[in-house]
Amino acid sequence: SIFYGSRIKKGTVDLKFYITGTLIGQLKDVNKNGELIQTAPAGANSGSVAGVVLYNEGFVVLTGS
């Protein structure tokens, strides 16, 4: 908390998942409301909520499989 402050800045969370160097999924908080929405790859489950960010507490919770 000394270096980064007491919370996560809204809208800054961008999680990318790779397997052997290939991007297989990406989650972003595009609406800045704490919902992590799948933005990549296009098509399969794109646009679905796969987790939440608790900004004040500093936690990320992934709910998708």
Predicted model as a PDB file, atoms N, CA, C, CB and O in Angstrom, pLDDT in the B-factor column:
MODEL        1                                                                  
ATOM      1  N   SER A   1       0.819  -1.200   0.000  1.00 58.00           N  
ATOM      2  CA  SER A   1       0.000   0.000   0.000  1.00 58.00           C  
ATOM      3  C   SER A   1       0.860   1.260   0.000  1.00 58.00           C  
ATOM      4  CB  SER A   1      -0.931   0.000   1.204  1.00 58.00           C  
ATOM      5  O   SER A   1       0.394   2.323  -0.411  1.00 58.00           O  
ATOM      6  N   ILE A   2       2.089   1.159   0.447  1.00 65.00           N  
ATOM      7  CA  ILE A   2       2.982   2.328   0.435  1.00 65.00           C  
ATOM      8  C   ILE A   2       3.283   2.748  -0.999  1.00 65.00           C  
ATOM      9  CB  ILE A   2       4.300   2.020   1.190  1.00 65.00           C  
ATOM     10  O   ILE A   2       3.323   3.942  -1.299  1.00 65.00           O  
ATOM     11  N   PHE A   3       3.496   1.777  -1.888  1.00 62.00           N  
ATOM     12  CA  PHE A   3       3.883   2.081  -3.259  1.00 62.00           C  
ATOM     13  C   PHE A   3       2.695   2.308  -4.184  1.00 62.00           C  
ATOM     14  CB  PHE A   3       4.729   0.973  -3.800  1.00 62.00           C  
ATOM     15  O   PHE A   3       2.778   3.109  -5.115  1.00 62.00           O  
ATOM     16  N   TYR A   4       1.586   1.608  -3.936  1.00 62.00           N  
ATOM     17  CA  TYR A   4       0.479   1.611  -4.881  1.00 62.00           C  
ATOM     18  C   TYR A   4      -0.784   2.286  -4.378  1.00 62.00           C  
ATOM     19  CB  TYR A   4       0.161   0.227  -5.258  1.00 62.00           C  
ATOM     20  O   TYR A   4      -1.736   2.424  -5.146  1.00 62.00           O  
ATOM     21  N   GLY A   5      -0.837   2.704  -3.149  1.00 69.00           N  
ATOM     22  CA  GLY A   5      -2.038   3.328  -2.626  1.00 69.00           C  
ATOM     23  C   GLY A   5      -2.936   2.326  -1.931  1.00 69.00           C  
ATOM     24  O   GLY A   5      -2.524   1.201  -1.648  1.00 69.00           O  
ATOM     25  N   SER A   6      -4.153   2.731  -1.659  1.00 72.00           N  
ATOM     26  CA  SER A   6      -5.042   1.892  -0.865  1.00 72.00           C  
ATOM     27  C   SER A   6      -6.133   1.208  -1.676  1.00 72.00           C  
ATOM     28  CB  SER A   6      -5.671   2.710   0.204  1.00 72.00           C  
ATOM     29  O   SER A   6      -6.970   0.510  -1.104  1.00 72.00           O  
ATOM     30  N   ARG A   7      -6.147   1.386  -2.978  1.00 74.00           N  
ATOM     31  CA  ARG A   7      -7.173   0.736  -3.791  1.00 74.00           C  
ATOM     32  C   ARG A   7      -6.702   0.614  -5.233  1.00 74.00           C  
ATOM     33  CB  ARG A   7      -8.500   1.519  -3.725  1.00 74.00           C  
ATOM     34  O   ARG A   7      -5.702   1.214  -5.628  1.00 74.00           O  
ATOM     35  N   ILE A   8      -7.437  -0.172  -6.012  1.00 80.00           N  
ATOM     36  CA  ILE A   8      -7.166  -0.321  -7.437  1.00 80.00           C  
ATOM     37  C   ILE A   8      -7.936   0.779  -8.156  1.00 80.00           C  
ATOM     38  CB  ILE A   8      -7.573  -1.753  -7.965  1.00 80.00           C  
ATOM     39  O   ILE A   8      -9.098   1.032  -7.840  1.00 80.00           O  
ATOM     40  N   LYS A   9      -7.300   1.430  -9.114  1.00 82.00           N  
ATOM     41  CA  LYS A   9      -7.954   2.500  -9.872  1.00 82.00           C  
ATOM     42  C   LYS A   9      -9.001   1.893 -10.807  1.00 82.00           C  
ATOM     43  CB  LYS A   9      -6.908   3.331 -10.682  1.00 82.00           C  
ATOM     44  O   LYS A   9      -8.721   0.927 -11.516  1.00 82.00           O  
ATOM     45  N   LYS A  10     -10.199   2.460 -10.805  1.00 86.00           N  
ATOM     46  CA  LYS A  10     -11.308   1.937 -11.606  1.00 86.00           C  
ATOM     47  C   LYS A  10     -10.974   1.973 -13.100  1.00 86.00           C  
ATOM     48  CB  LYS A  10     -12.590   2.741 -11.332  1.00 86.00           C  
ATOM     49  O   LYS A  10     -10.413   2.940 -13.615  1.00 86.00           O  
ATOM     50  N   GLY A  11     -11.344   0.880 -13.773  1.00 86.00           N  
ATOM     51  CA  GLY A  11     -11.159   0.778 -15.212  1.00 86.00           C  
ATOM     52  C   GLY A  11      -9.770   0.375 -15.659  1.00 86.00           C  
ATOM     53  O   GLY A  11      -9.513   0.314 -16.861  1.00 86.00           O  
ATOM     54  N   THR A  12      -8.860   0.094 -14.727  1.00 88.00           N  
ATOM     55  CA  THR A  12      -7.485  -0.235 -15.116  1.00 88.00           C  
ATOM     56  C   THR A  12      -7.219  -1.732 -15.200  1.00 88.00           C  
ATOM     57  CB  THR A  12      -6.524   0.379 -14.144  1.00 88.00           C  
ATOM     58  O   THR A  12      -6.152  -2.137 -15.660  1.00 88.00           O  
ATOM     59  N   VAL A  13      -8.151  -2.554 -14.773  1.00 90.00           N  
ATOM     60  CA  VAL A  13      -7.922  -3.998 -14.766  1.00 90.00           C  
ATOM     61  C   VAL A  13      -8.073  -4.554 -16.173  1.00 90.00           C  
ATOM     62  CB  VAL A  13      -8.897  -4.705 -13.799  1.00 90.00           C  
ATOM     63  O   VAL A  13      -9.094  -4.350 -16.831  1.00 90.00           O  
ATOM     64  N   ASP A  14      -7.036  -5.263 -16.627  1.00 92.00           N  
ATOM     65  CA  ASP A  14      -7.004  -5.883 -17.950  1.00 92.00           C  
ATOM     66  C   ASP A  14      -6.223  -7.189 -17.803  1.00 92.00           C  
ATOM     67  CB  ASP A  14      -6.349  -4.924 -19.039  1.00 92.00           C  
ATOM     68  O   ASP A  14      -4.994  -7.172 -17.734  1.00 92.00           O  
ATOM     69  N   LEU A  15      -6.923  -8.308 -17.755  1.00 92.00           N  
ATOM     70  CA  LEU A  15      -6.295  -9.617 -17.569  1.00 92.00           C  
ATOM     71  C   LEU A  15      -6.210 -10.342 -18.898  1.00 92.00           C  
ATOM     72  CB  LEU A  15      -7.078 -10.464 -16.543  1.00 92.00           C  
ATOM     73  O   LEU A  15      -7.195 -10.429 -19.632  1.00 92.00           O  
ATOM     74  N   LYS A  16      -5.034 -10.862 -19.206  1.00 93.00           N  
ATOM     75  CA  LYS A  16      -4.835 -11.625 -20.443  1.00 93.00           C  
ATOM     76  C   LYS A  16      -4.352 -13.021 -20.076  1.00 93.00           C  
ATOM     77  CB  LYS A  16      -3.813 -10.913 -21.397  1.00 93.00           C  
ATOM     78  O   LYS A  16      -3.477 -13.180 -19.225  1.00 93.00           O  
ATOM     79  N   PHE A  17      -4.927 -14.033 -20.723  1.00 91.00           N  
ATOM     80  CA  PHE A  17      -4.592 -15.426 -20.465  1.00 91.00           C  
ATOM     81  C   PHE A  17      -3.941 -16.020 -21.711  1.00 91.00           C  
ATOM     82  CB  PHE A  17      -5.854 -16.238 -20.058  1.00 91.00           C  
ATOM     83  O   PHE A  17      -4.504 -15.964 -22.804  1.00 91.00           O  
ATOM     84  N   TYR A  18      -2.741 -16.595 -21.534  1.00 93.00           N  
ATOM     85  CA  TYR A  18      -1.976 -17.159 -22.632  1.00 93.00           C  
ATOM     86  C   TYR A  18      -1.712 -18.638 -22.387  1.00 93.00           C  
ATOM     87  CB  TYR A  18      -0.656 -16.403 -22.816  1.00 93.00           C  
ATOM     88  O   TYR A  18      -1.513 -19.066 -21.250  1.00 93.00           O  
ATOM     89  N   ILE A  19      -1.714 -19.417 -23.475  1.00 93.00           N  
ATOM     90  CA  ILE A  19      -1.246 -20.795 -23.454  1.00 93.00           C  
ATOM     91  C   ILE A  19      -0.230 -20.923 -24.576  1.00 93.00           C  
ATOM     92  CB  ILE A  19      -2.432 -21.829 -23.616  1.00 93.00           C  
ATOM     93  O   ILE A  19      -0.541 -20.683 -25.743  1.00 93.00           O  
ATOM     94  N   THR A  20       0.978 -21.300 -24.215  1.00 94.00           N  
ATOM     95  CA  THR A  20       2.118 -21.433 -25.125  1.00 94.00           C  
ATOM     96  C   THR A  20       2.252 -20.230 -26.066  1.00 94.00           C  
ATOM     97  CB  THR A  20       1.983 -22.713 -25.942  1.00 94.00           C  
ATOM     98  O   THR A  20       2.470 -20.396 -27.266  1.00 94.00           O  
ATOM     99  N   GLY A  21       2.123 -19.041 -25.519  1.00 92.00           N  
ATOM    100  CA  GLY A  21       2.323 -17.816 -26.283  1.00 92.00           C  
ATOM    101  C   GLY A  21       1.132 -17.340 -27.092  1.00 92.00           C  
ATOM    102  O   GLY A  21       1.228 -16.324 -27.780  1.00 92.00           O  
ATOM    103  N   THR A  22       0.011 -18.049 -27.028  1.00 90.00           N  
ATOM    104  CA  THR A  22      -1.181 -17.667 -27.775  1.00 90.00           C  
ATOM    105  C   THR A  22      -2.228 -17.110 -26.817  1.00 90.00           C  
ATOM    106  CB  THR A  22      -1.749 -18.871 -28.564  1.00 90.00           C  
ATOM    107  O   THR A  22      -2.559 -17.736 -25.810  1.00 90.00           O  
ATOM    108  N   LEU A  23      -2.743 -15.930 -27.139  1.00 89.00           N  
ATOM    109  CA  LEU A  23      -3.789 -15.312 -26.323  1.00 89.00           C  
ATOM    110  C   LEU A  23      -5.072 -16.119 -26.471  1.00 89.00           C  
ATOM    111  CB  LEU A  23      -4.019 -13.825 -26.733  1.00 89.00           C  
ATOM    112  O   LEU A  23      -5.617 -16.243 -27.568  1.00 89.00           O  
ATOM    113  N   ILE A  24      -5.554 -16.672 -25.341  1.00 89.00           N  
ATOM    114  CA  ILE A  24      -6.786 -17.467 -25.393  1.00 89.00           C  
ATOM    115  C   ILE A  24      -7.954 -16.778 -24.713  1.00 89.00           C  
ATOM    116  CB  ILE A  24      -6.560 -18.816 -24.755  1.00 89.00           C  
ATOM    117  O   ILE A  24      -9.091 -17.234 -24.834  1.00 89.00           O  
ATOM    118  N   GLY A  25      -7.699 -15.683 -23.995  1.00 89.00           N  
ATOM    119  CA  GLY A  25      -8.776 -14.966 -23.336  1.00 89.00           C  
ATOM    120  C   GLY A  25      -8.311 -13.654 -22.759  1.00 89.00           C  
ATOM    121  O   GLY A  25      -7.151 -13.498 -22.378  1.00 89.00           O  
ATOM    122  N   GLN A  26      -9.231 -12.713 -22.699  1.00 92.00           N  
ATOM    123  CA  GLN A  26      -8.929 -11.402 -22.120  1.00 92.00           C  
ATOM    124  C   GLN A  26     -10.164 -10.888 -21.402  1.00 92.00           C  
ATOM    125  CB  GLN A  26      -8.463 -10.392 -23.214  1.00 92.00           C  
ATOM    126  O   GLN A  26     -11.278 -10.938 -21.926  1.00 92.00           O  
ATOM    127  N   LEU A  27      -9.939 -10.388 -20.177  1.00 92.00           N  
ATOM    128  CA  LEU A  27     -11.019  -9.818 -19.381  1.00 92.00           C  
ATOM    129  C   LEU A  27     -10.690  -8.364 -19.087  1.00 92.00           C  
ATOM    130  CB  LEU A  27     -11.234 -10.618 -18.065  1.00 92.00           C  
ATOM    131  O   LEU A  27      -9.564  -8.041 -18.710  1.00 92.00           O  
ATOM    132  N   LYS A  28     -11.676  -7.484 -19.258  1.00 93.00           N  
ATOM    133  CA  LYS A  28     -11.505  -6.057 -18.983  1.00 93.00           C  
ATOM    134  C   LYS A  28     -12.711  -5.524 -18.232  1.00 93.00           C  
ATOM    135  CB  LYS A  28     -11.296  -5.266 -20.289  1.00 93.00           C  
ATOM    136  O   LYS A  28     -13.820  -6.046 -18.342  1.00 93.00           O  
ATOM    137  N   ASP A  29     -12.464  -4.475 -17.467  1.00 93.00           N  
ATOM    138  CA  ASP A  29     -13.555  -3.750 -16.816  1.00 93.00           C  
ATOM    139  C   ASP A  29     -13.881  -2.549 -17.702  1.00 93.00           C  
ATOM    140  CB  ASP A  29     -13.168  -3.300 -15.341  1.00 93.00           C  
ATOM    141  O   ASP A  29     -13.509  -1.418 -17.390  1.00 93.00           O  
ATOM    142  N   VAL A  30     -14.571  -2.802 -18.796  1.00 91.00           N  
ATOM    143  CA  VAL A  30     -14.825  -1.760 -19.791  1.00 91.00           C  
ATOM    144  C   VAL A  30     -15.824  -0.716 -19.303  1.00 91.00           C  
ATOM    145  CB  VAL A  30     -15.329  -2.384 -21.073  1.00 91.00           C  
ATOM    146  O   VAL A  30     -15.765   0.433 -19.741  1.00 91.00           O  
ATOM    147  N   ASN A  31     -16.735  -1.082 -18.414  1.00 92.00           N  
ATOM    148  CA  ASN A  31     -17.750  -0.151 -17.920  1.00 92.00           C  
ATOM    149  C   ASN A  31     -17.344   0.561 -16.633  1.00 92.00           C  
ATOM    150  CB  ASN A  31     -19.040  -0.885 -17.694  1.00 92.00           C  
ATOM    151  O   ASN A  31     -18.084   1.404 -16.125  1.00 92.00           O  
ATOM    152  N   LYS A  32     -16.171   0.222 -16.107  1.00 92.00           N  
ATOM    153  CA  LYS A  32     -15.648   0.798 -14.864  1.00 92.00           C  
ATOM    154  C   LYS A  32     -16.604   0.618 -13.685  1.00 92.00           C  
ATOM    155  CB  LYS A  32     -15.361   2.275 -15.062  1.00 92.00           C  
ATOM    156  O   LYS A  32     -16.697   1.472 -12.804  1.00 92.00           O  
ATOM    157  N   ASN A  33     -17.319  -0.525 -13.690  1.00 92.00           N  
ATOM    158  CA  ASN A  33     -18.263  -0.807 -12.604  1.00 92.00           C  
ATOM    159  C   ASN A  33     -17.879  -2.058 -11.808  1.00 92.00           C  
ATOM    160  CB  ASN A  33     -19.667  -0.972 -13.169  1.00 92.00           C  
ATOM    161  O   ASN A  33     -18.634  -2.489 -10.936  1.00 92.00           O  
ATOM    162  N   GLY A  34     -16.727  -2.634 -12.096  1.00 91.00           N  
ATOM    163  CA  GLY A  34     -16.262  -3.798 -11.363  1.00 91.00           C  
ATOM    164  C   GLY A  34     -16.524  -5.125 -12.037  1.00 91.00           C  
ATOM    165  O   GLY A  34     -16.037  -6.149 -11.558  1.00 91.00           O  
ATOM    166  N   GLU A  35     -17.274  -5.155 -13.131  1.00 92.00           N  
ATOM    167  CA  GLU A  35     -17.546  -6.402 -13.844  1.00 92.00           C  
ATOM    168  C   GLU A  35     -16.443  -6.659 -14.855  1.00 92.00           C  
ATOM    169  CB  GLU A  35     -18.925  -6.354 -14.544  1.00 92.00           C  
ATOM    170  O   GLU A  35     -16.153  -5.809 -15.697  1.00 92.00           O  
ATOM    171  N   LEU A  36     -15.825  -7.838 -14.771  1.00 93.00           N  
ATOM    172  CA  LEU A  36     -14.805  -8.224 -15.742  1.00 93.00           C  
ATOM    173  C   LEU A  36     -15.493  -8.920 -16.908  1.00 93.00           C  
ATOM    174  CB  LEU A  36     -13.721  -9.149 -15.095  1.00 93.00           C  
ATOM    175  O   LEU A  36     -16.036 -10.015 -16.762  1.00 93.00           O  
ATOM    176  N   ILE A  37     -15.462  -8.275 -18.058  1.00 92.00           N  
ATOM    177  CA  ILE A  37     -16.158  -8.766 -19.247  1.00 92.00           C  
ATOM    178  C   ILE A  37     -15.143  -9.362 -20.209  1.00 92.00           C  
ATOM    179  CB  ILE A  37     -16.964  -7.628 -19.936  1.00 92.00           C  
ATOM    180  O   ILE A  37     -14.085  -8.782 -20.452  1.00 92.00           O  
ATOM    181  N   GLN A  38     -15.482 -10.549 -20.762  1.00 90.00           N  
ATOM    182  CA  GLN A  38     -14.578 -11.185 -21.720  1.00 90.00           C  
ATOM    183  C   GLN A  38     -14.619 -10.418 -23.026  1.00 90.00           C  
ATOM    184  CB  GLN A  38     -14.955 -12.671 -21.948  1.00 90.00           C  
ATOM    185  O   GLN A  38     -15.682 -10.249 -23.623  1.00 90.00           O  
ATOM    186  N   THR A  39     -13.454  -9.952 -23.471  1.00 88.00           N  
ATOM    187  CA  THR A  39     -13.366  -9.165 -24.697  1.00 88.00           C  
ATOM    188  C   THR A  39     -12.622  -9.891 -25.805  1.00 88.00           C  
ATOM    189  CB  THR A  39     -12.690  -7.850 -24.415  1.00 88.00           C  
ATOM    190  O   THR A  39     -12.696  -9.466 -26.958  1.00 88.00           O  
ATOM    191  N   ALA A  40     -11.917 -10.958 -25.506  1.00 81.00           N  
ATOM    192  CA  ALA A  40     -11.194 -11.723 -26.519  1.00 81.00           C  
ATOM    193  C   ALA A  40     -11.192 -13.184 -26.089  1.00 81.00           C  
ATOM    194  CB  ALA A  40      -9.730 -11.184 -26.711  1.00 81.00           C  
ATOM    195  O   ALA A  40     -11.177 -13.450 -24.887  1.00 81.00           O  
ATOM    196  N   PRO A  41     -11.207 -14.107 -26.973  1.00 78.00           N  
ATOM    197  CA  PRO A  41     -11.298 -13.962 -28.417  1.00 78.00           C  
ATOM    198  C   PRO A  41     -12.718 -13.601 -28.850  1.00 78.00           C  
ATOM    199  CB  PRO A  41     -10.850 -15.247 -29.103  1.00 78.00           C  
ATOM    200  O   PRO A  41     -13.684 -13.868 -28.136  1.00 78.00           O  
ATOM    201  N   ALA A  42     -12.825 -13.005 -29.998  1.00 72.00           N  
ATOM    202  CA  ALA A  42     -14.137 -12.623 -30.525  1.00 72.00           C  
ATOM    203  C   ALA A  42     -14.960 -13.883 -30.768  1.00 72.00           C  
ATOM    204  CB  ALA A  42     -13.996 -11.793 -31.839  1.00 72.00           C  
ATOM    205  O   ALA A  42     -14.441 -14.894 -31.240  1.00 72.00           O  
ATOM    206  N   GLY A  43     -16.215 -13.813 -30.449  1.00 70.00           N  
ATOM    207  CA  GLY A  43     -17.089 -14.956 -30.669  1.00 70.00           C  
ATOM    208  C   GLY A  43     -17.458 -15.660 -29.382  1.00 70.00           C  
ATOM    209  O   GLY A  43     -18.357 -15.223 -28.665  1.00 70.00           O  
ATOM    210  N   ALA A  44     -16.767 -16.752 -29.085  1.00 68.00           N  
ATOM    211  CA  ALA A  44     -17.106 -17.628 -27.965  1.00 68.00           C  
ATOM    212  C   ALA A  44     -17.106 -16.890 -26.631  1.00 68.00           C  
ATOM    213  CB  ALA A  44     -16.136 -18.790 -27.904  1.00 68.00           C  
ATOM    214  O   ALA A  44     -16.061 -16.433 -26.168  1.00 68.00           O  
ATOM    215  N   ASN A  45     -18.278 -16.776 -26.019  1.00 71.00           N  
ATOM    216  CA  ASN A  45     -18.474 -16.151 -24.701  1.00 71.00           C  
ATOM    217  C   ASN A  45     -18.044 -14.691 -24.637  1.00 71.00           C  
ATOM    218  CB  ASN A  45     -17.721 -16.923 -23.663  1.00 71.00           C  
ATOM    219  O   ASN A  45     -17.984 -14.122 -23.547  1.00 71.00           O  
ATOM    220  N   SER A  46     -17.748 -14.081 -25.750  1.00 75.00           N  
ATOM    221  CA  SER A  46     -17.336 -12.680 -25.746  1.00 75.00           C  
ATOM    222  C   SER A  46     -18.513 -11.820 -25.277  1.00 75.00           C  
ATOM    223  CB  SER A  46     -16.845 -12.235 -27.164  1.00 75.00           C  
ATOM    224  O   SER A  46     -19.635 -11.970 -25.760  1.00 75.00           O  
ATOM    225  N   GLY A  47     -18.242 -10.928 -24.340  1.00 82.00           N  
ATOM    226  CA  GLY A  47     -19.275 -10.072 -23.783  1.00 82.00           C  
ATOM    227  C   GLY A  47     -19.865 -10.586 -22.486  1.00 82.00           C  
ATOM    228  O   GLY A  47     -20.669  -9.898 -21.857  1.00 82.00           O  
ATOM    229  N   SER A  48     -19.477 -11.792 -22.073  1.00 88.00           N  
ATOM    230  CA  SER A  48     -20.024 -12.339 -20.830  1.00 88.00           C  
ATOM    231  C   SER A  48     -19.173 -11.912 -19.635  1.00 88.00           C  
ATOM    232  CB  SER A  48     -20.105 -13.878 -20.906  1.00 88.00           C  
ATOM    233  O   SER A  48     -17.978 -11.647 -19.770  1.00 88.00           O  
ATOM    234  N   VAL A  49     -19.805 -11.851 -18.472  1.00 90.00           N  
ATOM    235  CA  VAL A  49     -19.113 -11.469 -17.238  1.00 90.00           C  
ATOM    236  C   VAL A  49     -18.432 -12.708 -16.667  1.00 90.00           C  
ATOM    237  CB  VAL A  49     -20.106 -10.840 -16.195  1.00 90.00           C  
ATOM    238  O   VAL A  49     -19.074 -13.733 -16.440  1.00 90.00           O  
ATOM    239  N   ALA A  50     -17.114 -12.600 -16.438  1.00 90.00           N  
ATOM    240  CA  ALA A  50     -16.338 -13.742 -15.951  1.00 90.00           C  
ATOM    241  C   ALA A  50     -15.661 -13.467 -14.621  1.00 90.00           C  
ATOM    242  CB  ALA A  50     -15.299 -14.131 -16.969  1.00 90.00           C  
ATOM    243  O   ALA A  50     -14.818 -14.249 -14.184  1.00 90.00           O  
ATOM    244  N   GLY A  51     -16.015 -12.370 -13.971  1.00 92.00           N  
ATOM    245  CA  GLY A  51     -15.422 -12.061 -12.679  1.00 92.00           C  
ATOM    246  C   GLY A  51     -15.788 -10.660 -12.240  1.00 92.00           C  
ATOM    247  O   GLY A  51     -16.477  -9.928 -12.950  1.00 92.00           O  
ATOM    248  N   VAL A  52     -15.317 -10.299 -11.056  1.00 93.00           N  
ATOM    249  CA  VAL A  52     -15.564  -8.967 -10.512  1.00 93.00           C  
ATOM    250  C   VAL A  52     -14.287  -8.422  -9.888  1.00 93.00           C  
ATOM    251  CB  VAL A  52     -16.706  -8.999  -9.470  1.00 93.00           C  
ATOM    252  O   VAL A  52     -13.406  -9.176  -9.475  1.00 93.00           O  
ATOM    253  N   VAL A  53     -14.205  -7.096  -9.828  1.00 91.00           N  
ATOM    254  CA  VAL A  53     -13.105  -6.412  -9.165  1.00 91.00           C  
ATOM    255  C   VAL A  53     -13.685  -5.645  -7.987  1.00 91.00           C  
ATOM    256  CB  VAL A  53     -12.340  -5.458 -10.147  1.00 91.00           C  
ATOM    257  O   VAL A  53     -14.618  -4.857  -8.144  1.00 91.00           O  
ATOM    258  N   LEU A  54     -13.126  -5.883  -6.811  1.00 89.00           N  
ATOM    259  CA  LEU A  54     -13.516  -5.136  -5.616  1.00 89.00           C  
ATOM    260  C   LEU A  54     -12.449  -4.064  -5.425  1.00 89.00           C  
ATOM    261  CB  LEU A  54     -13.650  -6.077  -4.332  1.00 89.00           C  
ATOM    262  O   LEU A  54     -11.420  -4.307  -4.795  1.00 89.00           O  
ATOM    263  N   TYR A  55     -12.699  -2.891  -5.967  1.00 86.00           N  
ATOM    264  CA  TYR A  55     -11.690  -1.842  -6.039  1.00 86.00           C  
ATOM    265  C   TYR A  55     -11.212  -1.363  -4.669  1.00 86.00           C  
ATOM    266  CB  TYR A  55     -12.232  -0.679  -6.811  1.00 86.00           C  
ATOM    267  O   TYR A  55     -10.007  -1.250  -4.441  1.00 86.00           O  
ATOM    268  N   ASN A  56     -12.120  -1.088  -3.777  1.00 84.00           N  
ATOM    269  CA  ASN A  56     -11.731  -0.559  -2.471  1.00 84.00           C  
ATOM    270  C   ASN A  56     -10.964  -1.580  -1.640  1.00 84.00           C  
ATOM    271  CB  ASN A  56     -12.959  -0.103  -1.710  1.00 84.00           C  
ATOM    272  O   ASN A  56     -10.087  -1.216  -0.857  1.00 84.00           O  
ATOM    273  N   GLU A  57     -11.297  -2.868  -1.812  1.00 82.00           N  
ATOM    274  CA  GLU A  57     -10.656  -3.917  -1.028  1.00 82.00           C  
ATOM    275  C   GLU A  57      -9.368  -4.407  -1.686  1.00 82.00           C  
ATOM    276  CB  GLU A  57     -11.615  -5.082  -0.832  1.00 82.00           C  
ATOM    277  O   GLU A  57      -8.515  -4.991  -1.017  1.00 82.00           O  
ATOM    278  N   GLY A  58      -9.218  -4.172  -2.997  1.00 81.00           N  
ATOM    279  CA  GLY A  58      -8.013  -4.609  -3.705  1.00 81.00           C  
ATOM    280  C   GLY A  58      -8.040  -6.054  -4.128  1.00 81.00           C  
ATOM    281  O   GLY A  58      -6.986  -6.681  -4.229  1.00 81.00           O  
ATOM    282  N   PHE A  59      -9.232  -6.613  -4.383  1.00 85.00           N  
ATOM    283  CA  PHE A  59      -9.369  -8.022  -4.762  1.00 85.00           C  
ATOM    284  C   PHE A  59      -9.919  -8.157  -6.172  1.00 85.00           C  
ATOM    285  CB  PHE A  59     -10.277  -8.759  -3.775  1.00 85.00           C  
ATOM    286  O   PHE A  59     -10.682  -7.313  -6.641  1.00 85.00           O  
ATOM    287  N   VAL A  60      -9.515  -9.244  -6.845  1.00 89.00           N  
ATOM    288  CA  VAL A  60     -10.081  -9.646  -8.118  1.00 89.00           C  
ATOM    289  C   VAL A  60     -10.628 -11.063  -7.915  1.00 89.00           C  
ATOM    290  CB  VAL A  60      -9.007  -9.581  -9.291  1.00 89.00           C  
ATOM    291  O   VAL A  60      -9.914 -11.943  -7.434  1.00 89.00           O  
ATOM    292  N   VAL A  61     -11.901 -11.279  -8.284  1.00 92.00           N  
ATOM    293  CA  VAL A  61     -12.544 -12.578  -8.125  1.00 92.00           C  
ATOM    294  C   VAL A  61     -12.960 -13.059  -9.501  1.00 92.00           C  
ATOM    295  CB  VAL A  61     -13.770 -12.502  -7.155  1.00 92.00           C  
ATOM    296  O   VAL A  61     -13.759 -12.406 -10.172  1.00 92.00           O  
ATOM    297  N   LEU A  62     -12.418 -14.213  -9.935  1.00 92.00           N  
ATOM    298  CA  LEU A  62     -12.798 -14.794 -11.213  1.00 92.00           C  
ATOM    299  C   LEU A  62     -13.891 -15.819 -10.973  1.00 92.00           C  
ATOM    300  CB  LEU A  62     -11.579 -15.437 -11.925  1.00 92.00           C  
ATOM    301  O   LEU A  62     -13.722 -16.734 -10.167  1.00 92.00           O  
ATOM    302  N   THR A  63     -15.017 -15.671 -11.671  1.00 88.00           N  
ATOM    303  CA  THR A  63     -16.167 -16.537 -11.457  1.00 88.00           C  
ATOM    304  C   THR A  63     -16.403 -17.476 -12.633  1.00 88.00           C  
ATOM    305  CB  THR A  63     -17.403 -15.704 -11.209  1.00 88.00           C  
ATOM    306  O   THR A  63     -17.146 -18.448 -12.494  1.00 88.00           O  
ATOM    307  N   GLY A  64     -15.795 -17.216 -13.783  1.00 69.00           N  
ATOM    308  CA  GLY A  64     -15.969 -18.071 -14.951  1.00 69.00           C  
ATOM    309  C   GLY A  64     -15.140 -19.326 -14.833  1.00 69.00           C  
ATOM    310  O   GLY A  64     -14.252 -19.420 -13.986  1.00 69.00           O  
ATOM    311  N   SER A  65     -15.437 -20.309 -15.700  1.00 63.00           N  
ATOM    312  CA  SER A  65     -14.677 -21.566 -15.662  1.00 63.00           C  
ATOM    313  C   SER A  65     -13.541 -21.552 -16.658  1.00 63.00           C  
ATOM    314  CB  SER A  65     -15.590 -22.754 -15.941  1.00 63.00           C  
ATOM    315  O   SER A  65     -12.798 -22.528 -16.762  1.00 63.00           O  
TER     316      SER A  65                                                      
ENDMDL                                                                          
END                                                                             
